[in-house]
């Protein structure tokens, strides 16, 4: 256990660890477990108790080519992931992830994760959108599931293993800022203890951001309230660019009016989408995969049905997800939580009637640019497309807040949990190899906390200004309205202007309650400072991309344009500057999957 060291020049107490991980979800805890089990002194900071991290809400499964149900292999999984990404994913990273998938799943099984089983004792696998055998020939069962509570099972398994490995958790702590030295290396984080309102410097040799996505910048979201893009905001303020933030996945099936997720596993088990005519409309859009086409494709198809007047309900603003034909036994065994969600949030029992569903923001494909070891990568000069890139020493990012990029313009279902365990493990392994215990701590500049303290003092001293909840709501409404499932030049241009106005208002936030002990108003204000960075990156990057690709559907540029836009966007918070870098099309050991028009 790290001792509390003497106060430094700022008066902030400090603690030292070999490694600090910000975020206790699937990625953070898989990484901490790898290090703690090797004797590395690791601390994990979390805004909530670890088993309440947003990974707990993942339902459907973990993609891995185990081949327990029928023939399968990593190469087919790789093809599906590259095609699913609309060819914007880096093929070397995708190859790495798909190859590592089976061993990462078997490791979890050996840790005690309660996967559903087949009669022969092997892990049960269900079909999932976009997963195929033999390069798109037919659907394949690849999602390793624990009923419809896979994320819940994963989190509890990892937390138990971390307790066993003596990982030190700091629960109800919010990381506020990265601490960078004059060489551009990361040397730790400044964090706020919610219980006392006091600051602490966590000094480390390796800082890992695992803070999840920023889904709360949208009005209708499947994300938890904690998903305010904290890692994204911290990185942006430290001068690190955010990659591919225009690409946000709309999950086809959020409960209409509530946004709560209904897993793709429902369609994997045989659920079907119907319009107001009672037609299974996905047969028209995707004749081969039907309801199991990739998420961006299904979401747009649903949007089109609604826009053309074939939506359901009084307002004609949703479609129906039918699963009563599956029978009560299957629903109660394979989809118990979904039934509970439908009853609670839609007032329907899916055993008897369909669930009203609508596309809802679900996942952030972009994030902090990294390599396969989780190390943050930035352009070495201001000319990102031409010049070489450099590693940011001491700084790593994993999970949804990172962009490796294995998801490109659209994530394939089940690859989110896979991303967590593969890159959580690979980053942990890399840091073990670096022999952190033998390294010294780097020098910290005297003014390292000035900006952070100034922001807090401004909040504490202001007697009037912008109300936090109002500004937060307007951020959510702006992204939802101007940067939704279907986008166009006019909407995006207005969205950029609106978000820049809101950026000015964020600088004038005011909270009435000045207390320190569990001051939730203060926490929300600090979260809004992160949300605005994610929202700016999203809308500005989207406005600049003059094509349709994956989840970015642009009505004025309806086709994908590989000649001009086969590149990753990089948004810098400083002056809202955009840069670009090439997509890595060359895998490590196989031939390139050449970009083709996507059909399903």
N, C-alpha and C positions, 0 to 999 in steps of 0.2 A: 504494500500500500504506500502510495506517495505521501510524503509529509507536506504539511502546509509550510511554505517558506516565508521568510520575512517579507514584509511589504516592500515593493519596489518604489521607484521614484514617483509613481502616480498615486501611491497609497493603496493600490489594489493588491490583495493577497494573491499568491500564486501557488500552483501545484505542478509537479513535474511527472510526466509519464513518458514511457517509450513511444506510445502511440495513443492518440485521441481519436475516437470515432464519434461523429455528430450524427445521431439518429440510431434508433434501436429497432428498426424493421428487419426484414429478411436479409437484405444486403449487409447492413451494419453488423448484425449479430453473427452472420456466417463468417464475416471477416474477423470480428473480434474472437470468435471461437478458434479459428485457425491460428491466431497469434497467441491467445491465452493458453491453449493446450501445448504450446511450445515454450512456455515460460516467459513470454514477453509481458511486460507490465502495461496493460491496456485499460483505458477507461472509456466508457460509452456514456455520452450525454443524450438525454431524451426529454422532450417536452411532456411526454406521458409515460405511464408504466409500460415497459417493453411489449407486453402482450396486447396492448391497446394500439400499437403502431398500425398504420393503415394497411400493411400487408395482411392483417387479420381479415380484411374484407374480401380478399381474393377468393374466388369461388371454384372456378372450373377445373384447374389442373396445371401440371408442369409438363411441358413438351419434351419428350425424349424418345429416341428411336430404339426402344427396348425390343420391339417386335414380339410382344407377348400375345397379341391378338391375331396378327397376320404378319407377313413378311414386311420388314422395314429396315432402313439404314440411314446413317447420318447425312449421306449425300442427297437423298430425297428431302430430308428435313432442311438441308441447306438451300436447295432449289426453292422450296416453298417460302423460306424466309427472305431470300433475295427477291423473288417475284412479289411477295407480299409487301416488301419495302418499296415497291415501284422502282427498283434498281438504284435507290439512293443509299442503301446500306453498304458499308465497307465490307467487301467480300472476304478479306483475310480474317476480320474479326468474327464474321458470321460462321466461317468454317471452324474457327476455334471453338465457338460456343456450341455448335451442333455436335462436334466431336466429343466435347467434354460432358455433354448432357447425360448420357447413360451413367457414367461413373459418379457424377454429382447426385443423381437420384438414388443410386444404390447406397451411397454414403448416408443419405438421409434415412433410408430404410434401416440401415444398421444402427443409426442413432435412436431408432424407435418410432419413426414417423408412421402413424396408423393409416397407411394407404388401403383403399378398397382392394379386395383380393378376388382372383378367379378361383374356380374350384380346385385347380392344381396348386394353389398357394402363391402363384406369381401375382405381380401388381396388375390390377385392372386398369385398362386404358380405354378412354372414350373418344369418339370422333370429335373434331373441332374445326371451326372455320378456317379454310385455306390449307389444311394439312392433307396431303395426297400421297398416294403410292405411285412410283414410277413416273415422276415428273408431271403430275397433273392428270394422270389417267383416271383415278377414282379416289374417293375419300379414304383415309386410313385412320385407324384408332391409335393415337399417339399421346393423348393427354393422361398423365398419371394422376389419378384423382383420389381425394379422401372425401367421398360423398360430394356435397357442394360447399364444403368448408375447408378446402385445401390450404388456403392461406392461414387459417386459424390453426390447423394442425402443424403447419410449418413453423409458425411463430412460437408455439408452445414447445415444440421439440427443440428449437434452437435456444430458447431461453433456458430450458432445463439443462441443456448441455453447457451453456455459458456459466450457469451457477456452479455446476460441477467443476468447470475449469477455473473458477475463482476470478472471472471477469468482474471488474468493479463498475457498477452502474451509478450514474448520477441522475436520479429521476426527478422530473419537474425542474429541469434546467434548460434555459434557452440560449443557444449560442448566438451571439450578436455580430461579431466581426472576426475575420481572419486577421492574424498578426503576421505581417510581412516585414522582412528586414530590407536594408538598402540594396542588397544583392538580388532582390526579387524572390527570395526563398520564403516559404511559409514556416513559421516557428511556433504556431499554436493558435488558440482561439480565446477571445474574451467571451465569457458566458455570464448570464444572469440567473441567480437562484430565485425561483418564483416565490418560495416560502418567505424569504427575507428581503428580496429586492436588491441584494448586494451583488456586486460584480466580483469575478475571479478570473485571473489569467491562468489558463491551462496551457502550460508549456510542453511541447512535444517535439520528437524527432520526425514523426510522420503524422500528419493530420488527414483524416479520411472523412469526406462529406458523404453522408448516406441519408439525406434529409427527405427523400421522396420528391414527388412532383409538386406542381403549383396549381392543381386543379381548382382551388378555391378562388381563382381569378375569374371564374365563369359563374353565371347566375344559376344555370342548371348543371349540376355536377354529381358524379358518383363518388367524389372524393370526401374524405373526412375533413372536419373543420380545421385540423392541424396542418393540412397540406397547403401551406401559404408560400411555398417556394423559398424557404429560409436559406438553404444552401445556395440557391440560384442568386438571391439578393446579396449574400455575403461575397460570392465570387465576383459578381458584377461590380460591387463597390471596391473590390481589390484590383480592378483593372483587367479581370479575366473575361474573355469574350464568351458569349452564349451561342451554342451551335444549333442550327435548324429549329429555332423556336416557332417558326410558322406552322410546324406540323404537330397538330393535336388530334388525338383519336377521339371521334365520337363513337361511343359504344352503341350499337343498334338498339339494344333493349334496356333502356332505363324505364322504370315505372312512370307512366305519364303523370305529370303534375307533382311527382315526388323526387324523381331523379335517382332513386335507389336502384342499384344494379341488379339485373336479372342475368345470370351467367349465360355465356354462349353454350355452356354445357347442357342447357335446356334443349337447344337446337341439336347439339351433339347426341342427345338421348332420343331425338326424334320429334321435338317440337317444331311447329311450322308457323310462318307469318302469313296473316290473311289481311286483305283490304276490305273495304265496306261492301264489296260485291261477294264476299266470301271466297275470293280467288286466292290461290297460293301464288302470289305475284312473282316471287323470286325465280320461278321456273322460266319466266320471260327474260329476265335479266342475266341469269347464270344457269343455262340449261344443264350443265354437268354437275356443278356443286350445289346449285339451288340455295337453300337457306344456310348452307355452310360455306358460302363465298367469304373472302376476307372482309373485315369489318368496315373499311372505308367504302367498299363497293355496296354492301348491304345497307349502310346508313344513307348513302346517296339514293339508292333505289327506294328506300322508305320515304325519304324526303320528296322524291319525285312523285310517288303515289299520293302523298298528302297535298303537294302543290297542284296536282292535276285533278283534285277534288274527290279522290277515292279514299280519303281518310275516314276514320270511324268516330263515333260519338257525336254529341250535339254540335261541337265546334269543328268537327272533321279534322282534328289536329293530332291524331295518333293512329296506329294500326294495332292489330290484335295478335298475340302470341298464344297459339292453341296447343295445349298439351293434355287435354282430357282423354284423348284417344290412346295415350300411353298406359292408362289404367292406374288405379289408386296405389297398387302394390309397388309399382316402379317409382312413382312420384314420391311416396313415403320413404322408400329405401334410398334412392339415388339423389332426390332433390328436396329433402325435407325443409331446408332453410328457405328455398324459393317459395314453397307453399306458404310458409310463415310470413315472408315478405309480402306476397300477393294479398294475403288476408289482411295484414296490418296496414299496408300502404295503398292498396287498390280496392280493398273491400270485396275481393272476389276469391273464391276457392278454386284453384286451377284444376282440381279433380273434376269440377263440374262446368266451369266456364273459362273463357280465355282471359289473359292478362293484357290490359291496355299498355302499350309500350311506345317509346319515342326515342330517337337518337339523343344521347346525353354525353357531355364531355367526360372523358374517362382517363386518358393517359397522355402524358407528355413525351413525345418521341425525342425532342431535342433536349439540350441541357449543357452541362459543363464538358468541354471536349477532353477526352482521355484516350490512352492506349489500352491494350488488353490487360495490362498490369494495374489499371486504375489510375496511372499517373497522369496528371493534368498536362495538356499539350497546348501551347499558344504559339502564334506566329513570332518568329524571331525579329521581324521588322514590321513596318506598316504595310508591307506588300504581300499579303497572305497567299495569293495564288502562285506567286513566282518564287518567293524565297523560302528557305528552310524553316522548320519549326523547332521549338525548344521545349524541354520538359521544365515544369515548375517544381523545383526541388522541395521535397517535404510536403507536397499537397497531392491528394488523391481524391477521386470521386467514384462512387459506385451506385448501382441501382437506378431508379427513375430520374434522379437529379443529374445523372451523367449521360454523356452521349458518346458511345464507343466508336462507331455507330452501328449497332446491329439491327436497329428498327427502321432506319431510313425515313421514308415518308409515311409509313404505315406499319404498325407492329402487328405481327401475327399473334392471335390468341394463344395463350399458354407460355409465350416467350418472355413475359414479364417476370414470372416466378423463376423461370430458367435463368434469365439475366441476373437476378439477385444471387442465386446460389453459385453460378459459374464465376461471375466476376467478383463476388464477395470472397470466394475461395481463392481465385487466382491472385487478387490483390494481397490477401493474407499471406499466401505462399511467398509472394515476391518480397513482402516486408520481413518475413522470417529469414529469407535468404540474405537480406541486407544486414543481418546481425545488428539490429538496432541497439541491443543492450551494450555493445562495445563502443557505440558512437557517442560523442559528446553533444551537448546542447549548443545551438548556435546563438550568437549575440543578438540581443533584442534592443531595438532603438529606443531612446528615451521618450520619444513622442508617440509610441506605438498605439496608445489608447486615446489620443487627443480627440479624434473625430467621433469615436464612440461616446466618450464622456460628454462632448459638446451636444450630440443628439439627445442624450438623456437629460442633460441640464435644461435644454431648450423645452423639452416636453414638461419638465417639472416646474419651470418658471413662468410659462405662458399663461396669461389670465383670460385669453380669448383666442378664437381662431376656428379652424375647420373641425367639425365633429367627425370622429374616427369612423363610426358606423355608416354615416352618410357617404363619405368618400369611398369607403370599401364597397358599398353597394353600387356606387356609380362606376367603379372600376369593373365590377362583375357585369353590370348591364352593358357597358361599352364593349367589352370583349364579346359578349353574347350576341349583341345586335350587329356589330360591324365586322365580326370575324367568325361567323357561324359555319354551318355545314356547306352552304353555298356562298361564295364571295364574289364581289366584282370591284372594278377600279374605283367607282364612285364611293361605295361603302367603305372600302379600305382607306381611301384618302381622307374621308371624314373621320374615320376611326383614329387615324394618326393624329389629326388636329385635336380631337377630343382627349386622347390619352396624354398628349403633351400639356393640355390645360390641367388635367387631373394631377400630373406630375408637379406642377407649380402649387396646387392646393395641398398636396401631400407634405410639402415643405412647411406648411402652416398649420399642422395638426395641433389640436388642443385637447387635453383631458382634464376633467373637473377634479377627479380623485387623485390626489398627490401622495397618497399613502404608499408604503412599500410592501407590506405583507400581503401576498396573494392578490396583487392589484391586476385584475384581468384586463382592465381598460388600458393599462400601460403595455401589457403583453400584446393586445390587439393593435395598438398603435405601432409597435415595433414590427408586427407582422405585416401591416399595410406598407411599411417601408420596403419590405421584400416583394410584396405583391406587385407594386407599381413597376419594379424592375422587370419582373416576368411578363407583365402585361405590355409594357413598352416593347420589349424584345419580340413578343409575339406579333403585334400588329404592324410594327415597322418592318420586320422581316417578311411578313405576308404581303404587305403592300408592294414591296420591291420585287417579289417573285412573279414574273409575267408568264405563268404557265399553270396547268393543272397537273398535279402529281400526288398520288396517294390521298392523304386526308386533306390536302390543300386543293379544293375544287374551285377554280376561277372561271366565272361565267364568260368573261371577255377573252379569256385565253383557254379554251376548253380542252386543248390537246397538250400532252407532255412534249416538252421541247428539249431533247437531249443535247442538241448542238450548242445551246446557250446556257442551259440550266442544270446540266449534270454536274452539280457542285454543291457543297455544303455552305450555308450562310453562317457568318460570324458577326454577331451584333456586340458592339462595345457600348457600355453605358456612357462613357465620356463622349459627349456630343452626338449620341445616338448613331455612331458611325457603323457602316456595314462593310464587311470584307468577305471574301470567299476563299474556299480551298477545294482541291479536287476530291472527288469520290475515289476510293481505292477499289478498282475493278479487278485487280489481280489477286486471286486466292493464294494460299501458301503452297498447296500440293495438287490442285486440280485446275482444269481450264476455266477461264472466265465464263460466267453466265452472261451472254451478250444481251443487252436490253432489247426486249420485244414488247409489242403491244399486249396488254394483259387481257385475257379472256378466261371465263370460268364456266 
